Amino acid sequence: MKRFFFLLLLIITSISYSQEKRKIVYKAEIQEADEEKFPGASILIGNVKMNHEGIDLTCQKALYYKKENFFKAIGNVFIKQGDTITQTSDYADYDANSKQALSWGNVVLKDPTMTLTTDTLHFDRINQKLYYQSFATIKDTTNTLKSKRGNYYLENKKFIATTRVTIENPEHFLESDHLDYYTESGYTYLWGPSTITNTKNQNKIYSEKGFYDTKTDISHFVKNAKLYLKERTVEGDSLYYDKRKGFASATKNIKVIDTVQNFITKGNYAEIFEQKDSLFIIKKAVAISIIEKDSMFIHGDTLLVTGKPEKRIIRTYHNVKIFKSDLQGKCDSIHTNQETGLTKMYRNPVIWSDKNQITGDTIYLKSNVDTEKLDSLKVFNNSFIISKDSLSVDDFNQIKGRNMFGKFEENKLKTLLVKGNAESVYYNRNEETDIIETITKEISSNIEFTFEDGIVASIKYLKATEGKTYPPSMLPEDVKKLKDFIWRESEQPKKMEDIFIIDSDEKKAPIKKESLKKSKAILDERTFLKEKLKKGKNLRSSIKKQ
């Protein structure tokens, strides 16, 4: 029992001491009371000073409610907490029991990292938190932050700002409805629709979740990210951007829109170098050219776009396929010069145009840069055109030669000149009955053809010919198909989605010996970029921890 009373005495003494400790200490030149006007209050006038557990307050006049342990400061209020935090205002209320302060009228709060100005400010001393609900401005050495509502945590120098938030510095202007901002580091975490505008060149970034370092201009966004550059718009599930180096990388569902050339690239990983005006894209990479309400799709393992819009070069490497409603193609690599309209197809190229299959060692396609329509065709070495007879399964019209030069009208092959070792096999049908009457094989140095709707309409032999015509029943098997005949219809992309199908002959892309050094250089450059990106890995991944 004695022990019980002893413990009870200790508890009561402790509570009493604690309550005494929480009492406000104050002094003033004049102290009076007016129970009628301020019941229960001590009226303090002149050089009023108040202290409570590490906080000092001075003002012109005050009301102190001893019973409630409540202090109301009036006029030229100055509050100091420790050696680092000061605040001025016209008025302030302080509840010593809950350690809550409310200041209003020209409020200015300062700590070593920032200055906050507002009309009304709440100060929770227990949690060391400031909060406001009627607009505030926060200035630090780098940025000016404004928002309608916000919380500031003094211990970790962190702002949580919501509703009509802006951050401004000499180079950028950020708008958001919800962000976290750290005044010491300048780190900003975005949690809603946000836009960052470069005030010098008007480049913009939009995102609904992301990270932005206001001091280094490095950012990483992970939801609905869009980067608006001068001549490109970049979209992706994840977007990393180093503004000072002019480098951006994006992953998953990427779309890069060339706003000058009506040109779009897509893929699942991309790197952009602003200063070099270049774009590197892989993983289901596809280039899309918008042409008169129709589009041309070019897919390859790797897509590289370089140069200014008026001098842009597009290179597509390995397992390349092309799809357009009236033109399809396939090869190992493509080089396109948008300034000249010249497209070069390398290594086992094939084009399907209208009803014709065109092959050769190398194929050049020339487009009119103004109308963006096909203008001409050049096929170098082992040139071969095959078109399937419309009413037969195994019969093919064929033209073969060393080189071929063609002209297009309205994107359809109109004329074709075969130069060197020209050969042709054609099935001649009765115009009325459509029955095959004869098959003609011709050999000449040079032959010129004209086409109507993909079918040979006329043939002109420019030099002496060797020709023979056979009735169908007497056609020799070795005449039926010219040497090196290969019908590649199974490789033809019949719809846009087919460009992503990897044919059996494409699974292992051959590598030329002379290209090994270049490949190594490309790999070295990619390795260098990856190492540079690793340095910012912790910075970019930190958003996921928030």
C-alpha positions as CSV (number, residue, x, y, z in Angstrom):
1,M,0.0,0.0,0.0
2,K,2.9,2.4,0.8
3,R,4.4,1.6,-2.5
4,F,1.1,2.4,-4.3
5,F,0.8,5.8,-2.6
6,F,4.5,6.5,-3.4
7,L,3.9,5.8,-7.1
8,L,0.7,7.9,-7.0
9,L,2.6,10.8,-5.5
10,L,5.3,10.6,-8.2
11,I,2.7,10.6,-11.0
12,I,0.9,13.6,-9.5
13,T,4.2,15.4,-9.0
14,S,5.2,14.6,-12.5
15,I,1.9,15.8,-14.0
16,S,2.0,19.0,-11.9
17,Y,5.6,19.7,-13.0
18,S,4.7,19.0,-16.6
19,Q,1.7,21.3,-16.4
20,E,3.8,24.0,-14.8
21,K,6.4,23.5,-17.4
22,R,3.9,24.2,-20.2
23,K,2.8,27.5,-18.7
24,I,3.6,30.7,-20.7
25,V,6.3,33.1,-19.4
26,Y,5.7,36.7,-20.3
27,K,6.3,40.3,-19.4
28,A,5.2,43.7,-20.6
29,E,5.5,47.4,-19.6
30,I,1.8,47.6,-18.7
31,Q,-0.4,44.7,-17.4
32,E,-4.2,45.2,-16.7
33,A,-7.5,43.5,-16.8
34,D,-11.0,44.3,-18.3
35,E,-13.4,41.6,-17.3
36,E,-16.2,43.2,-19.1
37,K,-14.4,43.4,-22.5
38,F,-11.9,40.6,-22.2
39,P,-13.1,38.2,-19.5
40,G,-10.4,36.0,-18.0
41,A,-7.6,37.8,-19.9
42,S,-4.6,39.7,-18.8
43,I,-4.1,42.7,-21.1
44,L,-0.4,43.2,-21.9
45,I,0.7,46.5,-23.4
46,G,4.1,47.8,-24.5
47,N,7.2,45.8,-25.4
48,V,5.4,42.5,-24.8
49,K,7.6,39.4,-24.6
50,M,6.5,35.8,-24.3
51,N,8.4,32.6,-24.0
52,H,7.2,29.0,-24.1
53,E,9.5,25.9,-24.5
54,G,11.9,27.2,-27.1
55,I,9.7,29.8,-28.8
56,D,10.1,33.5,-28.2
57,L,7.4,36.0,-29.2
58,T,7.4,39.9,-29.1
59,C,4.6,42.2,-30.0
60,Q,3.0,45.6,-29.2
61,K,-0.1,44.3,-27.4
62,A,-1.3,40.9,-26.2
63,L,-4.1,39.1,-24.3
64,Y,-3.1,36.2,-22.1
65,Y,-5.7,33.7,-20.9
66,K,-4.0,32.0,-18.0
67,K,-6.7,29.4,-17.4
68,E,-6.6,28.3,-21.1
69,N,-2.9,28.8,-21.4
70,F,-3.6,30.8,-24.5
71,F,-1.8,33.9,-25.9
72,K,-3.2,36.4,-28.4
73,A,-0.5,38.7,-29.9
74,I,-1.5,42.0,-31.6
75,G,0.7,44.3,-33.7
76,N,4.3,43.8,-35.0
77,V,4.3,40.2,-34.0
78,F,7.8,38.6,-34.1
79,I,8.3,34.9,-33.4
80,K,11.6,33.0,-33.1
81,Q,12.1,29.3,-32.7
82,G,15.6,28.2,-31.9
83,D,18.4,30.0,-33.8
84,T,17.0,29.3,-37.3
85,I,13.3,30.1,-37.7
86,T,11.8,33.6,-37.5
87,Q,8.4,34.9,-38.4
88,T,6.7,38.3,-38.6
89,S,3.0,39.0,-38.8
90,D,0.3,41.5,-37.8
91,Y,-1.5,39.1,-35.5
92,A,-0.9,35.7,-33.9
93,D,-2.7,33.2,-31.6
94,Y,-0.8,30.7,-29.6
95,D,-2.2,27.7,-27.7
96,A,0.5,26.6,-25.3
97,N,-1.3,23.3,-24.4
98,S,-1.4,22.0,-27.9
99,K,1.6,24.0,-29.2
100,Q,-0.4,25.3,-32.1
101,A,0.1,28.8,-33.5
102,L,-2.1,30.8,-36.0
103,S,-0.6,33.9,-37.6
104,W,-2.3,36.2,-40.0
105,G,-1.8,39.6,-41.7
106,N,1.4,40.0,-43.8
107,V,3.0,36.7,-42.6
108,V,6.7,36.2,-43.4
109,L,8.5,33.1,-42.2
110,K,12.2,32.5,-42.7
111,D,14.5,29.6,-42.2
112,P,18.1,29.0,-43.6
113,T,16.7,27.6,-46.8
114,M,13.7,29.6,-47.7
115,T,11.3,32.5,-47.1
116,L,7.6,32.0,-46.9
117,T,5.0,34.8,-47.3
118,T,1.2,34.4,-46.9
119,D,-1.8,36.0,-45.4
120,T,-2.6,33.2,-42.9
121,L,-0.2,30.5,-41.5
122,H,-0.7,27.6,-39.1
123,F,2.2,26.3,-37.1
124,D,2.1,22.9,-35.5
125,R,5.1,22.9,-33.2
126,I,4.7,19.3,-32.1
127,N,5.0,18.0,-35.6
128,Q,7.2,21.0,-36.8
129,K,4.7,21.6,-39.6
130,L,3.6,24.8,-41.2
131,Y,0.4,24.8,-43.3
132,Y,-1.7,27.4,-45.2
133,Q,-4.9,27.3,-47.2
134,S,-5.1,30.7,-48.8
135,F,-2.1,31.0,-51.1
136,A,1.5,31.4,-50.2
137,T,4.8,32.2,-51.9
138,I,8.0,30.3,-51.0
139,K,11.4,31.5,-52.2
140,D,14.7,29.8,-51.9
141,T,18.1,30.3,-53.6
142,T,16.9,28.7,-56.8
143,N,13.1,28.8,-57.1
144,T,9.9,30.6,-56.3
145,L,7.0,28.3,-55.4
146,K,3.4,29.4,-55.2
147,S,0.3,27.4,-54.3
148,K,-3.1,27.8,-52.8
149,R,-2.6,25.1,-50.2
150,G,0.5,23.6,-48.7
151,N,2.3,22.0,-45.8
152,Y,5.9,22.7,-45.0
153,Y,7.9,20.2,-42.8
154,L,10.7,22.1,-41.0
155,E,12.8,19.0,-40.1
156,N,13.3,17.7,-43.7
157,K,12.7,21.0,-45.5
158,K,9.8,19.5,-47.5
159,F,6.8,21.3,-49.0
160,I,3.7,19.4,-50.0
161,A,1.9,21.9,-52.2
162,T,-1.6,21.4,-53.7
163,T,-4.0,23.4,-55.9
164,R,-2.7,25.9,-58.5
165,V,1.0,25.2,-57.8
166,T,3.8,26.9,-59.7
167,I,7.6,26.8,-59.4
168,E,9.5,29.4,-61.3
169,N,13.2,30.1,-61.8
170,P,15.1,32.0,-64.5
171,E,14.9,29.1,-67.0
172,H,11.7,27.1,-66.2
173,F,8.1,27.5,-65.2
174,L,6.4,24.5,-63.6
175,E,2.6,24.2,-63.2
176,S,0.9,21.4,-61.2
177,D,-1.9,20.7,-58.7
178,H,0.1,18.4,-56.4
179,L,3.8,18.2,-55.8
180,D,6.5,17.7,-53.1
181,Y,9.3,20.1,-53.1
182,Y,12.6,20.0,-51.0
183,T,14.1,23.4,-50.5
184,E,17.6,22.1,-49.7
185,S,18.1,19.8,-52.7
186,G,15.7,21.4,-55.1
187,Y,14.1,17.9,-55.8
188,T,10.5,18.0,-57.0
189,Y,8.1,15.0,-57.1
190,L,5.0,15.5,-59.2
191,W,1.8,13.7,-58.3
192,G,-0.8,14.9,-60.8
193,P,-1.1,16.6,-64.2
194,S,2.0,18.8,-64.5
195,T,3.8,20.9,-67.1
196,I,7.3,22.2,-67.1
197,T,8.1,24.9,-69.7
198,N,11.6,26.1,-70.7
199,T,11.1,29.8,-70.7
200,K,14.1,30.3,-73.1
201,N,13.2,28.0,-75.9
202,Q,9.6,27.1,-75.0
203,N,10.3,23.3,-74.8
204,K,7.7,21.6,-72.6
205,I,7.3,18.5,-70.5
206,Y,4.0,17.1,-69.5
207,S,3.5,14.3,-67.0
208,E,1.1,13.0,-64.4
209,K,3.7,11.4,-62.1
210,G,7.4,12.1,-62.0
211,F,10.6,13.6,-60.6
212,Y,12.3,16.9,-61.5
213,D,15.6,18.2,-60.1
214,T,15.3,22.0,-60.3
215,K,19.1,22.5,-59.8
216,T,20.5,20.0,-62.3
217,D,17.5,20.1,-64.8
218,I,17.3,16.3,-64.8
219,S,13.9,14.8,-64.8
220,H,12.2,11.4,-64.9
221,F,8.5,10.8,-65.5
222,V,6.5,7.6,-65.3
223,K,2.9,8.4,-66.2
224,N,1.6,9.8,-69.5
225,A,4.9,11.5,-70.1
226,K,5.3,13.9,-73.1
227,L,8.3,16.0,-74.1
228,Y,7.6,18.8,-76.5
229,L,10.8,19.9,-78.3
230,K,11.1,22.5,-81.1
231,E,10.6,20.0,-83.9
232,R,9.6,16.8,-82.1
233,T,7.1,15.6,-79.6
234,V,8.1,12.5,-77.5
235,E,5.7,10.3,-75.7
236,G,6.3,7.2,-73.6
237,D,5.3,5.3,-70.4
238,S,8.6,6.4,-68.9
239,L,10.7,9.4,-69.9
240,Y,14.1,10.5,-68.7
241,Y,15.4,14.0,-69.7
242,D,18.7,15.8,-69.0
243,K,18.0,19.3,-70.3
244,R,21.5,20.6,-70.0
245,K,23.0,17.7,-72.1
246,G,20.1,17.7,-74.4
247,F,19.6,14.0,-73.9
248,A,16.3,12.1,-73.4
249,S,15.5,8.4,-73.2
250,A,12.1,6.8,-73.2
251,T,10.7,3.3,-72.6
252,K,7.6,1.4,-73.6
253,N,4.8,2.6,-75.9
254,I,7.0,5.4,-77.4
255,K,5.8,7.8,-80.0
256,V,8.1,10.4,-81.5
257,I,6.2,12.9,-83.7
258,D,8.2,15.0,-86.2
259,T,6.0,18.2,-86.2
260,V,7.7,19.5,-89.4
261,Q,7.7,16.5,-91.7
262,N,4.5,14.6,-90.7
263,F,6.8,11.8,-89.6
264,I,6.2,9.5,-86.6
265,T,8.5,6.9,-85.1
266,K,7.4,4.3,-82.5
267,G,9.1,1.6,-80.4
268,N,9.7,0.5,-76.9
269,Y,13.1,2.1,-76.2
270,A,14.5,5.4,-77.6
271,E,17.3,7.8,-77.1
272,I,17.2,11.4,-78.4
273,F,20.2,13.8,-78.7
274,E,19.0,17.3,-79.2
275,Q,22.4,18.9,-80.1
276,K,23.1,16.2,-82.8
277,D,19.4,16.3,-83.9
278,S,19.4,12.5,-83.7
279,L,17.0,9.8,-82.6
280,F,17.8,6.1,-81.9
281,I,14.9,3.7,-81.4
282,I,14.7,-0.1,-80.9
283,K,12.2,-2.8,-79.8
284,K,9.5,-3.0,-82.4
285,A,10.8,0.2,-84.0
286,V,8.6,1.6,-86.8
287,A,8.8,4.7,-88.9
288,I,5.5,6.1,-90.2
289,S,5.3,8.7,-93.0
290,I,1.9,10.3,-93.5
291,I,1.3,10.5,-97.2
292,E,-2.1,11.9,-98.6
293,K,-4.3,10.3,-95.9
294,D,-2.3,7.1,-96.4
295,S,0.7,6.0,-94.4
296,M,3.9,4.2,-95.1
297,F,5.2,2.0,-92.2
298,I,8.8,0.9,-92.1
299,H,9.9,-1.5,-89.4
300,G,13.4,-2.8,-88.4
301,D,15.3,-4.0,-85.4
302,T,17.0,-0.5,-85.1
303,L,15.9,2.9,-86.3
304,L,18.3,5.9,-86.5
305,V,17.0,9.4,-87.5
306,T,19.6,12.2,-87.9
307,G,19.8,15.7,-89.1
308,K,17.5,18.8,-89.3
309,P,14.0,18.3,-90.8
310,E,15.0,19.7,-94.2
311,K,18.1,17.4,-94.3
312,R,16.9,14.4,-92.3
313,I,18.4,11.0,-92.9
314,I,16.5,7.8,-91.7
315,R,18.4,4.6,-91.4
316,T,16.7,1.3,-90.6
317,Y,18.8,-1.8,-89.8
318,H,18.0,-5.5,-90.0
319,N,14.8,-7.4,-90.7
320,V,13.3,-4.4,-92.5
321,K,9.7,-4.6,-93.8
322,I,7.6,-1.9,-95.5
323,F,3.9,-1.6,-95.7
324,K,1.8,0.9,-97.6
325,S,-1.6,0.2,-99.2
326,D,-0.1,0.2,-102.7
327,L,3.6,-0.7,-101.9
328,Q,5.2,-3.3,-99.7
329,G,8.9,-4.2,-99.3
330,K,11.5,-6.2,-97.4
331,C,15.3,-6.0,-97.1
332,D,18.1,-6.0,-94.5
333,S,18.6,-2.3,-94.3
334,I,17.2,1.0,-95.7
335,H,18.7,4.5,-96.0
336,T,16.3,7.3,-96.7
337,N,17.2,11.0,-97.4
338,Q,14.2,13.2,-96.9
339,E,15.8,16.1,-98.6
340,T,16.2,14.3,-101.9
341,G,13.4,11.8,-101.5
342,L,15.8,8.9,-102.2
343,T,15.4,5.6,-100.5
344,K,18.1,2.9,-100.8
345,M,17.3,-0.7,-100.0
346,Y,20.2,-3.1,-99.4
347,R,20.8,-6.9,-99.1
348,N,18.2,-9.1,-100.7
349,P,15.6,-6.4,-101.2
350,V,12.2,-7.0,-102.6
351,I,9.3,-4.7,-103.5
352,W,5.7,-5.5,-104.2
353,S,4.2,-2.7,-106.2
354,D,0.7,-3.1,-107.7
355,K,0.8,-6.7,-109.0
356,N,4.6,-6.9,-109.5
357,Q,7.4,-8.4,-107.3
358,I,10.7,-6.5,-107.9
359,T,14.0,-7.9,-106.7
360,G,17.7,-7.1,-107.2
361,D,21.0,-6.7,-105.3
362,T,20.1,-3.1,-104.5
363,I,17.0,-1.1,-105.1
364,Y,16.6,2.7,-105.2
365,L,13.2,4.4,-104.9
366,K,12.9,8.1,-105.6
367,S,9.9,10.1,-104.4
368,N,8.8,13.7,-105.3
369,V,9.7,15.7,-102.1
370,D,6.7,18.1,-102.8
371,T,4.0,15.6,-103.5
372,E,5.6,12.7,-101.6
373,K,4.5,10.3,-104.5
374,L,6.8,7.7,-106.0
375,D,8.7,9.1,-109.0
376,S,11.2,6.6,-110.2
377,L,12.9,3.2,-109.5
378,K,16.4,1.8,-110.0
379,V,17.3,-1.8,-109.5
380,F,21.0,-2.7,-109.7
381,N,22.4,-6.1,-110.6
382,N,20.3,-9.3,-110.9
383,S,17.2,-7.3,-111.5
384,F,14.0,-9.4,-111.6
385,I,10.3,-8.5,-111.9
386,I,7.7,-11.2,-111.5
387,S,3.9,-10.9,-111.7
388,K,1.6,-13.8,-111.3
389,D,-0.7,-14.6,-114.2
390,S,-4.1,-13.4,-113.0
391,L,-6.0,-16.6,-113.9
392,S,-3.4,-19.2,-113.1
393,V,-1.8,-20.7,-110.1
394,D,1.7,-21.6,-111.4
395,D,2.2,-19.3,-114.4
396,F,4.2,-16.1,-114.0
397,N,5.1,-13.2,-116.2
398,Q,8.8,-12.4,-115.8
399,I,11.3,-9.7,-116.7
400,K,15.0,-10.1,-115.9
401,G,18.1,-8.1,-116.6
402,R,21.3,-6.6,-115.2
403,N,19.8,-3.2,-114.2
404,M,16.3,-1.7,-114.4
405,F,15.1,1.9,-114.4
406,G,11.4,2.6,-113.9
407,K,9.0,5.6,-113.8
408,F,5.9,5.9,-111.6
409,E,2.7,7.8,-112.2
410,E,0.2,8.1,-109.3
411,N,2.3,5.6,-107.4
412,K,1.9,3.0,-110.1
413,L,4.8,1.6,-112.2
414,K,4.3,3.1,-115.7
415,T,7.5,2.4,-117.7
416,L,10.4,0.1,-117.2
417,L,13.8,0.0,-119.0
418,V,15.8,-3.2,-118.6
419,K,19.5,-2.6,-119.5
420,G,21.8,-5.5,-120.1
421,N,21.0,-9.2,-120.6
422,A,17.3,-8.5,-120.7
423,E,15.0,-11.5,-120.8
424,S,11.2,-11.9,-120.5
425,V,8.6,-14.6,-120.4
426,Y,5.0,-13.6,-121.0
427,Y,1.7,-15.4,-121.1
428,N,-0.6,-14.1,-123.8
429,R,-4.3,-14.5,-123.2
430,N,-7.2,-14.1,-125.6
431,E,-8.8,-10.8,-124.8
432,E,-12.3,-12.2,-125.1
433,T,-12.0,-15.7,-123.7
434,D,-9.0,-15.1,-121.3
435,I,-7.6,-18.4,-122.5
436,I,-3.8,-18.7,-122.8
437,E,-2.9,-18.8,-126.4
438,T,0.8,-18.5,-126.5
439,I,3.9,-18.0,-124.2
440,T,6.7,-15.8,-125.5
441,K,10.3,-15.7,-124.4
442,E,12.4,-12.8,-125.5
443,I,16.2,-12.1,-125.1
444,S,17.7,-8.7,-125.9
445,S,20.3,-6.3,-124.6
446,N,17.7,-3.7,-123.7
447,I,14.0,-3.9,-123.4
448,E,11.4,-1.2,-122.6
449,F,8.0,-2.0,-121.1
450,T,4.9,0.1,-120.4
451,F,2.4,-0.9,-117.8
452,E,-1.3,-0.5,-117.3
453,D,-2.7,-1.4,-113.9
454,G,0.4,-3.5,-113.2
455,I,0.1,-5.5,-116.4
456,V,2.5,-5.1,-119.4
457,A,0.7,-3.2,-122.1
458,S,3.5,-2.9,-124.6
459,I,7.1,-4.1,-125.2
460,K,9.8,-2.3,-127.2
461,Y,13.1,-4.0,-128.0
462,L,15.9,-1.4,-128.3
463,K,18.3,-3.9,-129.9
464,A,18.2,-7.1,-131.8
465,T,16.3,-9.8,-130.1
466,E,16.1,-13.6,-129.9
467,G,12.5,-14.6,-129.3
468,K,10.4,-17.7,-129.5
469,T,6.7,-18.2,-129.0
470,Y,5.2,-21.5,-127.7
471,P,1.7,-22.9,-127.5
472,P,0.9,-23.9,-123.9
473,S,1.1,-27.6,-124.6
474,M,4.6,-27.3,-126.0
475,L,6.2,-25.0,-123.4
476,P,9.5,-26.5,-122.2
477,E,9.8,-26.7,-118.4
478,D,13.1,-24.8,-118.5
479,V,11.5,-21.9,-120.3
480,K,8.6,-21.6,-117.9
481,K,10.7,-19.9,-115.3
482,L,13.8,-17.8,-115.9
483,K,17.0,-18.6,-114.0
484,D,17.1,-17.4,-110.4
485,F,13.3,-17.3,-110.3
486,I,12.0,-17.0,-106.7
487,W,8.4,-16.2,-105.9
488,R,8.5,-14.5,-102.4
489,E,4.8,-13.9,-101.8
490,S,5.0,-15.6,-98.4
491,E,7.3,-12.8,-97.2
492,Q,5.0,-10.0,-98.3
493,P,3.3,-8.0,-95.5
494,K,-0.4,-8.0,-96.5
495,K,-1.4,-5.7,-93.6
496,M,0.5,-3.3,-91.3
497,E,0.7,-5.8,-88.4
498,D,2.7,-8.2,-90.7
499,I,5.8,-6.0,-90.6
500,F,6.5,-7.3,-87.1
501,I,6.5,-10.9,-88.2
502,I,10.0,-12.4,-88.3
503,D,10.4,-14.7,-91.3
504,S,12.5,-17.9,-90.9
505,D,15.3,-16.5,-93.0
506,E,15.6,-13.4,-90.8
507,K,16.1,-15.0,-87.4
508,K,19.9,-14.6,-87.7
509,A,20.8,-11.4,-89.4
510,P,24.2,-11.9,-91.2
511,I,27.0,-9.5,-90.5
512,K,29.5,-8.3,-93.0
513,K,33.2,-8.4,-91.9
514,E,33.8,-4.8,-92.9
515,S,30.9,-3.7,-90.6
516,L,32.3,-5.3,-87.5
517,K,34.4,-2.3,-86.6
518,K,31.4,0.0,-87.0
519,S,29.2,-2.3,-84.9
520,K,31.8,-2.3,-82.2
521,A,31.8,1.5,-82.2
522,I,28.1,1.6,-81.9
523,L,28.2,-0.9,-79.0
524,D,30.9,1.1,-77.3
525,E,28.7,4.3,-77.6
526,R,25.7,2.5,-76.2
527,T,27.8,1.1,-73.3
528,F,29.0,4.6,-72.6
529,L,25.5,5.9,-72.6
530,K,24.3,3.1,-70.2
531,E,27.2,3.9,-67.8
532,K,26.2,7.5,-67.8
533,L,22.6,6.6,-67.2
534,K,23.6,4.3,-64.3
535,K,25.0,7.3,-62.4
536,G,21.5,8.8,-62.3
537,K,19.8,5.5,-61.5
538,N,19.3,6.2,-57.8
539,L,18.0,9.7,-58.7
540,R,15.4,8.4,-61.2
541,S,14.3,5.4,-59.1
542,S,13.7,7.6,-56.0
543,I,10.3,8.5,-57.3
544,K,9.2,4.9,-56.9
545,K,10.0,5.1,-53.2
546,Q,7.9,8.2,-52.6
